[in-house]
Amino acid sequence: MNNKKKSIWGYILSVLCVLIVVFTSIEVISAAKESRPPRVFGYSVSYVPTDSMAPEINDGEYIYYKKTTFDEVNVDEIIIYKSQV
């Protein structure tokens, strides 16, 4: 690969990295203002500190989840909700 092609690919990779950092920063700031966890492609990640959901989810595990409506929830699925209190 010649130097010009390497330079173009380096530029493209740099722009993509900058866009990812900007997108992530905007999402983190937006989530903090709304008191919610950040989302990436609609999904959030959460740490499970206790064994309250064992045996399906053990303490120390990370879970990913997405915001949904009650109509989309199926039997045997685990739901997470935020209390309004």
HELIX and SHEET records of a PDB file:
HELIX    1   1 ASN A    3  LYS A   33  1                                  31    
HELIX    2   2 PHE A   70  GLU A   72  5                                   3    
SHEET    1   A 2 TYR A  43  TYR A  47  0                                        
SHEET    2   A 2 TYR A  62  LYS A  66 -1                                        
END                                                                             
